[in-house]
Amino acid sequence: MNKNKRIIIILIAFIILFSAAWWRLKVRMIDESGKLSVWMNSQYTDEVKTSELNYMLYDKNGKQLLDYKNNYYAVIDPIAFKRNDMNTKSDDLFALIFILKNYDEKYDLSSIGLQNSSERKILKIDEATYKKLKNIKNIKGFYVYSTSSINRNEAWKTENMLTTIRKTNVDSNKSDNSIEMQIYNKTKQNEYPILKFNKDIEGTITSTEFVEPKNNYNVRLTVDRNIQDKVKEVLTNEKYKNYKQIGAIVMESSTGKILSMSQKDDTLPNVNLGSTTASGFDPGSIFKVIVEETGLEKKVLSLNEIYSCKQETYSGIYDKCKNKDHGKLNAEGALVASCNNIFAQIGDKVGVDNFIQLAQSEGLFNTVLNFDSEVKGTYVAPKETEGAGQLAIGQSMGITPIQAISIANTVANGGKYVKPYLIDAYVDNNNATLERLTTEQKQVISKTSANTLKNQMIKVVLNGTGKTARVDNIEVGGKTGTSTRINGSTTTSDGWFVGFFKVKNKYYSMVVYVQDIDVNSDEAATTAAPIFKDIVKSINNSL
């Protein structure tokens, strides 16, 4: 009985051991077959990411927006390279050694540690060296490849800002609600384009294979690269060489689609967003449009009422017309002549709270595109004894060009605020829409008030301070603004022009901002307005 019991125990133990061994074999050979396959394949395949980004950035027409540069590399796998023997062509081997050392003495294969290392050596080379080495075949453990990376010399270029999630000069990611992180989160599951190098057991490359991702989300902007390039050409023209920085934005009035957002020098902080400033820039007289709109909407401003440029009550406090006596004018005449003194009076009548509220409804004093470095802007509320004068003429406040464009755009749209936007859609590799984005629209002033300001802004260009923005045979309306900034003992000035223009029965809006113009000899009429004109003439046939 005990003998039979021992036999049964031994049999059970054998069955348990056999089952455990079988189960381990199943796990190894079946459940982990995918991992083993990947491991085996990795011994005979090298994979290289060929692009810095795992998505494409298109313009509205499907053109590539980013400027890329090529990078070139030579790879030495020490383990496979040491297998080269008498069967390896000595001429090819000597050529490899000579070409690498001729490019950089540090790339001497006899002294870079191949004998005592199993780690691949990736050597950066130039295009000429790459072309020479590419023709060398059948050397074990050697190959060359090229990748593309974004040219980020112009770090503050719109496209370059969009495609990096790291803050400039700060070791951290951009804010979670930024447009940059929005793109990152949408594309982070994308695959990268891959170049595969297939090797035989000796480490000789037998074939190469490019693998393009098939199901990626790519980004299509509202920008038209052709138009943006033309705008950039104007901003960098020799005749504007005295201006260190100029910003310009062009937008479809009815849709809010930004066709171009450019600045003269993209190595400097993005002026269109007010990047690195505390609160943007004083808008100057372009803000008078908001003040008059508010007066009309609140029905406290009569277009027939006559004001005096040098009314005694305001002398010495709001007399900001540089000793120019504009005489007696109504609101329209004051806008066309850009009379500061009269608009100080109108501002008091309209009320600070009222015109600030309307300004906010048109996108001022808030971010628009939500770039990480975009500023909101601000204003300094006047003391009771000060009145509205400084704010009414666009001083004691800060806004950005991307906000300012809506001053003209709301007028061109019949009183409707259309929030500017930059991302048109997420698309597949063939630029077919996967997800389309839209923007905010709302009526903020009546069509009657908008039409009144529209006619006045056209007169500004025909007969007033904006005459240098006039373009033959094209309807143009706008408003000049020359602002003053005082920093200690230093006084500087900026030139603005916000306007609209009509091409092929369609309205477009534009803002031009020229930073640090000559305080004594320059104003908006001699800086921003002529640039506006040149841009319209340059892009007219492309719209």
C-alpha positions as CSV (number, residue, x, y, z in Angstrom):
1,M,0.0,0.0,0.0
2,N,2.8,2.4,0.9
3,K,4.6,1.4,-2.3
4,N,1.6,2.3,-4.4
5,K,1.2,5.5,-2.5
6,R,4.8,6.5,-3.3
7,I,4.3,5.7,-7.0
8,I,1.2,7.9,-7.1
9,I,3.0,10.8,-5.3
10,I,5.9,10.5,-7.7
11,L,3.5,10.4,-10.7
12,I,1.7,13.5,-9.5
13,A,5.0,15.3,-9.0
14,F,6.1,14.3,-12.4
15,I,2.8,15.6,-13.9
16,I,3.2,18.9,-12.1
17,L,6.8,19.4,-13.2
18,F,5.8,18.5,-16.8
19,S,2.9,20.9,-16.7
20,A,5.1,23.7,-15.4
21,A,7.7,23.0,-18.1
22,W,5.0,22.9,-20.7
23,W,3.5,26.2,-19.4
24,R,6.9,27.9,-19.4
25,L,7.5,26.7,-23.0
26,K,4.1,28.0,-24.0
27,V,4.8,31.4,-22.5
28,R,8.2,31.6,-24.1
29,M,7.3,30.3,-27.5
30,I,3.7,31.5,-27.9
31,D,2.8,34.4,-25.6
32,E,6.3,36.1,-26.0
33,S,6.7,35.2,-29.6
34,G,6.1,38.8,-30.6
35,K,8.9,40.0,-28.2
36,L,11.3,37.3,-29.4
37,S,10.5,38.2,-33.0
38,V,11.3,41.8,-32.4
39,W,14.5,40.9,-30.6
40,M,15.6,38.6,-33.4
41,N,14.7,41.2,-36.1
42,S,16.6,43.9,-34.2
43,Q,19.8,41.9,-34.7
44,Y,19.4,42.2,-38.4
45,T,17.6,45.6,-38.8
46,D,18.6,49.1,-37.8
47,E,15.9,51.8,-37.8
48,V,16.5,55.5,-38.0
49,K,13.9,58.3,-37.6
50,T,14.3,60.5,-40.7
51,S,12.4,63.6,-39.4
52,E,12.4,65.8,-36.3
53,L,8.6,65.9,-36.3
54,N,6.1,63.1,-36.4
55,Y,3.6,65.2,-38.4
56,M,3.5,67.5,-41.4
57,L,2.7,71.2,-41.2
58,Y,0.8,72.4,-44.3
59,D,-0.4,75.8,-45.5
60,K,-4.0,76.2,-46.6
61,N,-3.1,74.8,-50.1
62,G,-1.2,71.8,-48.8
63,K,2.3,73.3,-49.2
64,Q,5.0,72.4,-46.7
65,L,5.3,75.4,-44.3
66,L,8.5,74.5,-42.4
67,D,12.0,75.1,-43.7
68,Y,14.1,72.0,-43.2
69,K,17.8,71.3,-43.3
70,N,19.4,68.0,-44.0
71,N,21.7,66.2,-41.5
72,Y,24.2,63.5,-42.6
73,Y,25.6,60.6,-40.6
74,A,28.0,57.7,-40.9
75,V,27.4,54.6,-38.7
76,I,30.0,52.1,-37.6
77,D,28.9,49.0,-35.8
78,P,32.1,47.8,-34.0
79,I,31.0,44.1,-33.7
80,A,30.2,43.7,-37.3
81,F,32.9,46.0,-38.6
82,K,35.6,43.8,-37.0
83,R,34.3,40.9,-39.2
84,N,35.7,42.6,-42.3
85,D,38.4,40.3,-43.6
86,M,40.3,39.3,-46.8
87,N,37.0,39.0,-48.6
88,T,36.2,42.7,-48.1
89,K,37.4,44.9,-50.9
90,S,40.5,46.6,-49.5
91,D,39.9,49.6,-51.8
92,D,36.5,50.3,-50.3
93,L,37.8,49.8,-46.8
94,F,40.8,52.2,-47.4
95,A,38.4,54.7,-49.0
96,L,36.1,54.7,-46.0
97,I,39.0,55.2,-43.6
98,F,40.6,58.0,-45.7
99,I,37.3,59.9,-46.4
100,L,36.3,59.9,-42.7
101,K,39.7,61.0,-41.5
102,N,39.9,63.6,-44.2
103,Y,36.6,65.1,-43.1
104,D,37.6,65.1,-39.4
105,E,40.8,63.9,-37.9
106,K,38.8,62.8,-34.8
107,Y,37.1,60.2,-37.1
108,D,40.3,58.1,-37.4
109,L,38.9,54.5,-37.2
110,S,42.0,53.2,-35.6
111,S,41.6,55.5,-32.6
112,I,37.9,55.9,-31.9
113,G,37.6,52.8,-29.6
114,L,36.2,50.2,-32.0
115,Q,38.2,47.4,-30.4
116,N,36.9,47.9,-26.9
117,S,33.3,48.8,-27.6
118,S,30.1,47.2,-28.9
119,E,28.2,50.5,-29.1
120,R,27.5,51.9,-32.5
121,K,29.5,55.0,-33.5
122,I,27.3,57.6,-35.1
123,L,29.5,60.2,-36.8
124,K,28.0,63.5,-38.0
125,I,29.3,64.4,-41.5
126,D,28.6,67.0,-44.2
127,E,26.7,66.5,-47.5
128,A,29.9,66.2,-49.6
129,T,31.3,63.4,-47.4
130,Y,27.9,61.7,-47.3
131,K,27.8,61.6,-51.1
132,K,31.3,60.0,-51.2
133,L,30.6,57.4,-48.6
134,K,27.2,56.5,-50.0
135,N,28.9,54.8,-52.9
136,I,30.9,52.5,-50.7
137,K,29.1,49.1,-50.5
138,N,29.6,45.7,-48.9
139,I,31.6,46.8,-45.9
140,K,30.3,44.9,-42.8
141,G,29.0,47.2,-40.0
142,F,28.9,50.4,-42.0
143,Y,26.3,52.6,-43.6
144,V,25.3,56.2,-44.0
145,Y,22.0,58.0,-43.8
146,S,20.4,61.5,-43.8
147,T,17.7,63.0,-41.7
148,S,15.8,66.3,-41.8
149,S,15.4,68.8,-39.0
150,I,13.7,72.1,-38.8
151,N,15.8,75.2,-39.4
152,R,15.3,76.9,-36.1
153,N,17.7,79.8,-36.6
154,E,14.6,82.0,-36.7
155,A,13.2,80.8,-33.4
156,W,10.3,83.4,-33.2
157,K,8.9,82.5,-36.6
158,T,5.3,81.5,-36.3
159,E,5.8,78.0,-37.7
160,N,8.9,77.4,-35.5
161,M,7.0,78.5,-32.4
162,L,4.1,76.1,-33.2
163,T,6.3,73.1,-33.6
164,T,8.2,73.2,-30.3
165,I,6.7,72.5,-26.9
166,R,9.7,73.8,-24.9
167,K,9.8,77.4,-23.6
168,T,12.5,79.7,-25.1
169,N,15.4,80.1,-22.6
170,V,13.5,78.2,-19.9
171,D,13.9,74.5,-19.2
172,S,10.2,73.6,-19.1
173,N,7.3,72.8,-21.3
174,K,4.9,75.4,-22.5
175,S,1.5,75.9,-20.8
176,D,-1.0,73.1,-21.1
177,N,-3.6,75.3,-22.7
178,S,-1.3,76.8,-25.3
179,I,-1.8,76.3,-29.1
180,E,1.6,74.5,-29.2
181,M,0.5,71.9,-26.6
182,Q,-2.8,71.5,-28.4
183,I,-0.9,70.4,-31.5
184,Y,1.4,68.2,-29.5
185,N,-1.4,66.4,-27.7
186,K,-3.2,65.8,-31.0
187,T,-0.1,64.4,-32.7
188,K,1.8,62.7,-29.9
189,Q,0.5,59.2,-30.8
190,N,1.7,59.6,-34.4
191,E,4.5,57.4,-35.8
192,Y,7.7,58.8,-37.2
193,P,8.9,58.1,-40.7
194,I,11.5,55.4,-40.5
195,L,14.5,54.3,-42.6
196,K,15.2,50.6,-42.2
197,F,18.6,49.1,-42.9
198,N,18.4,45.3,-43.3
199,K,21.6,43.3,-42.6
200,D,22.7,39.8,-43.1
201,I,24.2,37.7,-40.3
202,E,27.7,39.2,-41.0
203,G,26.4,42.8,-40.6
204,T,26.5,43.7,-44.3
205,I,23.6,46.0,-45.4
206,T,21.5,44.0,-47.9
207,S,18.7,46.5,-48.5
208,T,17.1,49.8,-47.2
209,E,13.5,50.5,-46.8
210,F,11.6,53.7,-46.1
211,V,8.5,53.3,-44.0
212,E,6.0,56.2,-44.1
213,P,3.4,56.4,-41.4
214,K,-0.1,55.8,-42.8
215,N,-2.5,56.9,-40.1
216,N,-1.0,60.1,-38.7
217,Y,-2.7,63.4,-37.8
218,N,-1.1,66.3,-39.7
219,V,-1.7,70.0,-39.2
220,R,-3.1,72.4,-41.9
221,L,-2.9,76.1,-41.1
222,T,-5.0,78.9,-42.5
223,V,-1.8,80.5,-43.7
224,D,-1.0,80.9,-47.4
225,R,2.7,80.4,-47.8
226,N,2.8,82.3,-51.1
227,I,1.2,85.4,-49.4
228,Q,3.3,85.1,-46.3
229,D,6.5,85.0,-48.4
230,K,5.4,88.1,-50.2
231,V,4.7,89.9,-47.0
232,K,8.1,89.0,-45.7
233,E,9.7,90.4,-48.8
234,V,8.1,93.7,-48.2
235,L,9.1,93.9,-44.5
236,T,12.7,93.1,-45.3
237,N,12.9,95.5,-48.3
238,E,15.9,97.8,-48.3
239,K,13.7,100.9,-48.0
240,Y,12.6,99.8,-44.5
241,K,16.2,99.1,-43.3
242,N,16.0,101.7,-40.6
243,Y,13.3,99.9,-38.7
244,K,14.6,97.1,-36.6
245,Q,11.3,95.3,-36.2
246,I,8.0,95.3,-38.1
247,G,5.0,93.1,-37.6
248,A,2.3,92.5,-40.1
249,I,-0.8,90.2,-40.1
250,V,-3.2,89.7,-43.0
251,M,-6.6,88.0,-42.5
252,E,-9.7,87.1,-44.4
253,S,-12.3,89.5,-42.9
254,S,-15.4,87.3,-42.9
255,T,-13.7,84.0,-41.7
256,G,-11.0,85.2,-39.3
257,K,-8.5,82.9,-41.2
258,I,-5.0,84.3,-40.8
259,L,-3.3,84.3,-44.2
260,S,0.0,85.6,-43.0
261,M,1.6,86.4,-39.7
262,S,5.1,87.8,-40.3
263,Q,7.7,90.0,-38.8
264,K,10.9,91.5,-40.2
265,D,13.4,89.8,-37.8
266,D,12.4,86.3,-36.6
267,T,15.4,86.1,-34.4
268,L,13.7,88.6,-32.1
269,P,10.7,87.9,-29.8
270,N,7.4,87.8,-31.8
271,V,6.1,91.3,-31.9
272,N,2.7,90.3,-33.3
273,L,2.1,88.5,-30.0
274,G,3.9,91.0,-27.7
275,S,6.2,88.2,-26.7
276,T,8.6,88.9,-23.8
277,T,6.8,92.3,-23.1
278,A,4.9,92.9,-19.9
279,S,1.6,93.9,-21.6
280,G,2.1,94.7,-25.3
281,F,2.3,98.1,-26.8
282,D,0.3,101.4,-26.6
283,P,-1.9,101.5,-29.7
284,G,-2.2,105.2,-30.1
285,S,-4.9,106.7,-32.3
286,I,-6.1,103.4,-33.8
287,F,-8.0,103.0,-30.5
288,K,-10.1,106.1,-31.4
289,V,-12.2,103.8,-33.7
290,I,-13.3,101.9,-30.6
291,V,-14.2,105.1,-28.7
292,E,-16.4,106.5,-31.5
293,E,-18.1,103.1,-32.0
294,T,-19.0,103.1,-28.3
295,G,-20.4,106.6,-28.4
296,L,-22.6,105.7,-31.4
297,E,-23.8,102.4,-29.7
298,K,-24.5,104.2,-26.4
299,K,-26.2,107.0,-28.3
300,V,-24.2,109.6,-26.4
301,L,-22.4,110.8,-29.5
302,S,-24.0,113.0,-32.2
303,L,-22.2,113.0,-35.6
304,N,-23.3,116.6,-36.0
305,E,-21.9,117.9,-32.8
306,I,-18.9,120.3,-33.3
307,Y,-15.9,120.2,-31.0
308,S,-13.0,122.6,-30.7
309,C,-9.4,121.3,-30.9
310,K,-8.2,123.7,-28.3
311,Q,-11.1,123.9,-25.9
312,E,-9.8,125.8,-22.8
313,T,-11.0,123.1,-20.3
314,Y,-8.6,120.6,-21.8
315,S,-5.6,122.9,-22.6
316,G,-2.4,121.5,-21.1
317,I,-3.9,118.2,-20.0
318,Y,-5.3,116.6,-23.2
319,D,-3.8,119.0,-25.8
320,K,-1.8,116.2,-27.5
321,C,-2.0,117.5,-31.1
322,K,1.7,118.6,-31.2
323,N,0.8,122.3,-31.4
324,K,-1.5,121.6,-34.4
325,D,-4.8,123.5,-34.2
326,H,-7.4,121.4,-36.0
327,G,-10.0,124.0,-35.5
328,K,-13.7,123.0,-35.1
329,L,-14.5,119.5,-36.2
330,N,-17.3,116.9,-35.7
331,A,-16.4,113.3,-34.7
332,E,-15.8,112.2,-38.3
333,G,-13.4,115.2,-39.0
334,A,-11.6,114.4,-35.8
335,L,-11.0,110.8,-36.8
336,V,-9.9,111.7,-40.3
337,A,-7.5,114.4,-38.9
338,S,-6.7,112.2,-35.8
339,C,-7.3,115.0,-33.4
340,N,-6.2,113.9,-29.9
341,N,-7.8,116.9,-28.1
342,I,-11.2,116.3,-29.5
343,F,-11.1,112.5,-28.9
344,A,-10.2,113.2,-25.3
345,Q,-13.4,115.2,-25.0
346,I,-15.4,112.4,-26.8
347,G,-13.8,109.8,-24.5
348,D,-15.0,111.7,-21.4
349,K,-18.5,111.8,-22.9
350,V,-18.5,108.1,-23.8
351,G,-17.0,106.9,-20.5
352,V,-14.0,104.7,-19.8
353,D,-15.9,101.7,-18.6
354,N,-18.1,101.7,-21.7
355,F,-15.3,101.9,-24.3
356,I,-13.1,99.4,-22.4
357,Q,-16.0,97.0,-22.4
358,L,-16.5,97.3,-26.1
359,A,-12.7,96.9,-26.6
360,Q,-12.8,93.6,-24.7
361,S,-15.7,92.4,-26.8
362,E,-13.5,92.9,-29.9
363,G,-10.7,90.8,-28.4
364,L,-8.5,93.4,-26.9
365,F,-6.9,92.9,-23.5
366,N,-7.0,89.1,-23.9
367,T,-5.0,86.4,-25.7
368,V,-6.3,85.5,-29.2
369,L,-4.3,82.6,-30.5
370,N,-3.1,81.3,-27.1
371,F,0.6,81.0,-28.0
372,D,2.5,80.3,-24.8
373,S,4.4,83.6,-25.2
374,E,1.4,85.7,-26.2
375,V,0.5,88.5,-23.8
376,K,-3.0,89.7,-22.8
377,G,-2.4,93.4,-22.7
378,T,-3.8,95.8,-20.1
379,Y,-4.9,99.3,-19.3
380,V,-4.4,101.8,-16.5
381,A,-7.7,103.1,-15.2
382,P,-7.6,106.9,-14.8
383,K,-8.0,108.7,-11.5
384,E,-11.2,110.6,-11.0
385,T,-9.5,113.9,-11.7
386,E,-7.8,112.7,-14.9
387,G,-10.7,111.9,-17.1
388,A,-10.6,109.5,-20.1
389,G,-8.2,111.5,-22.3
390,Q,-5.1,109.2,-22.2
391,L,-7.1,106.0,-22.8
392,A,-9.3,107.6,-25.4
393,I,-6.3,108.4,-27.6
394,G,-4.7,104.9,-27.1
395,Q,-2.2,105.7,-24.4
396,S,-1.9,104.2,-20.9
397,M,-2.7,100.8,-22.2
398,G,-1.1,97.9,-24.0
399,I,-2.4,95.6,-26.7
400,T,-0.8,93.4,-29.4
401,P,-1.1,93.4,-33.2
402,I,-3.0,90.2,-33.2
403,Q,-5.6,92.0,-31.0
404,A,-5.5,95.2,-33.0
405,I,-6.4,93.6,-36.3
406,S,-9.9,93.1,-35.0
407,I,-10.4,96.9,-34.7
408,A,-10.5,97.1,-38.5
409,N,-12.0,93.7,-39.0
410,T,-15.1,94.3,-37.0
411,V,-15.8,97.4,-39.1
412,A,-15.3,95.5,-42.3
413,N,-17.6,92.7,-41.1
414,G,-20.6,95.0,-40.5
415,G,-20.1,95.0,-36.7
416,K,-19.4,91.3,-36.2
417,Y,-16.3,90.3,-34.2
418,V,-14.7,87.3,-35.9
419,K,-11.9,85.9,-33.7
420,P,-8.7,85.4,-35.7
421,Y,-7.5,81.8,-35.9
422,L,-4.5,79.8,-37.3
423,I,-5.3,76.1,-37.3
424,D,-7.7,75.2,-40.2
425,A,-7.8,71.4,-39.7
426,Y,-6.1,68.2,-38.8
427,V,-5.5,66.2,-42.0
428,D,-4.2,62.9,-43.3
429,N,-1.0,62.4,-45.4
430,N,-3.0,63.4,-48.5
431,N,-4.2,66.6,-46.9
432,A,-7.8,65.3,-46.6
433,T,-9.6,66.7,-43.7
434,L,-10.0,64.5,-40.6
435,E,-11.1,67.3,-38.2
436,R,-12.0,70.9,-39.1
437,L,-11.6,73.7,-36.6
438,T,-13.8,76.8,-36.4
439,T,-13.7,80.2,-34.6
440,E,-15.9,82.4,-32.5
441,Q,-18.2,85.0,-34.1
442,K,-20.5,87.5,-32.5
443,Q,-22.2,90.8,-33.3
444,V,-20.7,93.5,-31.1
445,I,-21.9,96.7,-32.7
446,S,-24.7,97.5,-35.1
447,K,-24.3,97.4,-38.9
448,T,-25.2,101.1,-38.9
449,S,-22.4,102.0,-36.5
450,A,-20.0,99.8,-38.5
451,N,-20.9,101.4,-41.8
452,T,-20.4,104.8,-40.3
453,L,-16.9,103.9,-39.2
454,K,-16.2,102.2,-42.4
455,N,-17.0,105.3,-44.4
456,Q,-14.9,107.4,-42.1
457,M,-11.9,105.0,-42.3
458,I,-12.1,105.2,-46.1
459,K,-11.9,109.0,-45.8
460,V,-8.9,108.6,-43.5
461,V,-7.1,107.0,-46.5
462,L,-8.5,109.3,-49.1
463,N,-8.1,112.6,-47.3
464,G,-6.6,112.2,-43.9
465,T,-3.6,110.8,-42.0
466,G,-3.7,107.5,-43.9
467,K,-3.2,108.9,-47.4
468,T,0.1,107.0,-47.8
469,A,-1.9,103.7,-47.5
470,R,-4.0,104.5,-50.6
471,V,-3.8,102.0,-53.5
472,D,-5.2,102.9,-56.9
473,N,-8.3,101.0,-57.9
474,I,-8.6,99.2,-54.6
475,E,-11.0,100.2,-51.8
476,V,-8.9,100.8,-48.7
477,G,-10.0,102.0,-45.3
478,G,-7.9,102.3,-42.1
479,K,-6.6,104.3,-39.2
480,T,-3.1,105.5,-38.3
481,G,-1.7,105.4,-34.8
482,T,1.5,106.9,-33.4
483,S,2.1,106.0,-29.8
484,T,4.7,107.3,-27.4
485,R,6.5,105.2,-24.8
486,I,8.5,106.8,-21.9
487,N,11.0,104.7,-20.1
488,G,12.8,106.8,-17.6
489,S,14.6,109.6,-19.5
490,T,14.1,107.8,-22.8
491,T,11.1,108.5,-25.1
492,T,10.4,106.1,-28.0
493,S,7.6,105.9,-30.5
494,D,5.8,103.2,-32.5
495,G,3.8,103.4,-35.7
496,W,0.5,101.5,-36.4
497,F,-1.9,101.1,-39.2
498,V,-5.0,99.0,-39.0
499,G,-7.2,98.7,-42.1
500,F,-9.2,96.7,-44.5
501,F,-9.1,96.4,-48.3
502,K,-11.3,94.9,-50.9
503,V,-10.1,92.5,-53.7
504,K,-12.4,90.6,-56.1
505,N,-15.4,91.7,-54.0
506,K,-13.9,90.2,-50.8
507,Y,-12.6,92.1,-47.8
508,Y,-9.3,91.4,-46.1
509,S,-8.0,93.0,-42.9
510,M,-4.4,93.9,-42.0
511,V,-2.4,95.4,-39.2
512,V,1.1,96.8,-39.5
513,Y,3.2,97.7,-36.5
514,V,6.6,99.4,-36.7
515,Q,8.6,99.4,-33.5
516,D,10.9,102.2,-32.3
517,I,10.4,104.8,-35.1
518,D,12.1,108.2,-34.9
519,V,10.4,110.3,-32.3
520,N,11.2,113.6,-34.0
521,S,10.8,112.8,-37.7
522,D,8.6,109.7,-38.1
523,E,4.9,108.9,-37.5
524,A,2.4,106.2,-38.5
525,A,1.7,108.0,-41.8
526,T,5.4,107.8,-42.8
527,T,6.1,104.3,-41.5
528,A,3.2,101.8,-41.0
529,A,0.8,103.2,-43.7
530,P,3.3,103.0,-46.6
531,I,4.1,99.4,-45.6
532,F,0.4,98.6,-45.6
533,K,0.2,99.9,-49.1
534,D,3.2,97.9,-50.3
535,I,1.8,94.7,-48.9
536,V,-1.6,95.2,-50.6
537,K,0.1,95.8,-53.9
538,S,2.4,92.8,-53.4
539,I,-0.3,90.3,-52.6
540,N,-3.2,91.7,-54.6
541,N,-2.8,89.2,-57.5
542,S,-2.4,86.3,-55.1
543,L,-5.8,86.7,-53.4
